[in-house]
Amino acid sequence: MSKNKINIHALTRNYPSISRVITSPITVQNTNTESVEQTSGIWDTGATGSAITKSLSQKLGLIPIGQTRVKRCTWL
């Protein structure tokens, strides 16, 4: 019987109490202009899409290619 290696990938964040949102520092880059911004990312394990703030898209010089409604998180 061969031994299979099991790779485990996990994220752990410490908070002083129960948290409704998990955040971590991230780097976002516009690959067309090479513009880079450091910010905080929100982990959403059930997301079927993603979104960034208007101010971050302006800093990166992103050009809209479509749009959709996104509900703002009230606990942030």
C-alpha positions as CSV (number, residue, x, y, z in Angstrom):
1,M,0.0,0.0,0.0
2,S,1.4,3.4,-1.0
3,K,1.3,6.4,1.3
4,N,-0.4,9.4,-0.3
5,K,0.7,12.9,0.7
6,I,-2.2,15.0,1.8
7,N,-1.8,18.8,1.3
8,I,-3.7,21.0,3.7
9,H,-4.2,24.7,3.1
10,A,-5.8,26.7,5.9
11,L,-6.3,30.3,6.9
12,T,-6.2,31.3,10.5
13,R,-6.9,34.8,11.9
14,N,-7.1,35.7,15.6
15,Y,-9.8,38.1,16.7
16,P,-10.7,39.3,20.2
17,S,-14.2,38.0,19.9
18,I,-16.5,36.3,17.4
19,S,-16.2,38.0,14.1
20,R,-18.7,38.3,11.3
21,V,-16.1,39.0,8.7
22,I,-12.5,37.7,8.0
23,T,-10.1,40.3,6.6
24,S,-6.4,40.1,5.5
25,P,-3.9,42.5,3.9
26,I,-3.9,42.1,0.1
27,T,-2.1,43.6,-3.0
28,V,-4.2,44.5,-6.0
29,Q,-2.6,45.1,-9.4
30,N,-3.9,46.5,-12.7
31,T,-2.0,44.2,-15.1
32,N,-2.4,46.6,-18.0
33,T,-0.8,49.6,-16.3
34,E,1.2,47.8,-13.6
35,S,-0.4,50.1,-11.0
36,V,-0.4,48.4,-7.5
37,E,-2.4,49.2,-4.3
38,Q,-2.2,47.7,-0.8
39,T,-5.5,47.3,1.0
40,S,-7.6,45.0,3.1
41,G,-9.5,42.1,1.5
42,I,-12.7,40.4,2.8
43,W,-12.8,36.6,2.7
44,D,-16.2,35.4,1.5
45,T,-16.2,31.6,1.2
46,G,-19.7,31.5,-0.4
47,A,-19.1,34.2,-3.0
48,T,-20.0,33.5,-6.6
49,G,-18.4,36.8,-7.7
50,S,-16.2,39.6,-6.4
51,A,-16.2,43.4,-6.1
52,I,-13.8,46.2,-5.2
53,T,-14.6,49.7,-4.0
54,K,-15.0,52.6,-6.4
55,S,-12.0,54.4,-4.8
56,L,-9.7,51.4,-5.4
57,S,-10.8,51.1,-9.0
58,Q,-10.0,54.8,-9.5
59,K,-6.6,54.5,-7.9
60,L,-5.8,51.6,-10.2
61,G,-7.2,53.3,-13.3
62,L,-9.6,50.5,-14.1
63,I,-12.1,51.0,-16.9
64,P,-15.6,49.5,-16.4
65,I,-16.5,46.6,-18.8
66,G,-19.9,45.9,-17.1
67,Q,-21.8,46.4,-13.9
68,T,-24.1,44.7,-11.4
69,R,-25.6,45.6,-8.0
70,V,-23.6,44.6,-4.9
71,K,-25.1,44.8,-1.4
72,R,-22.9,46.8,1.0
73,C,-21.8,45.0,4.2
74,T,-23.4,46.9,7.1
75,W,-21.0,45.4,9.8
76,L,-17.8,46.9,8.4
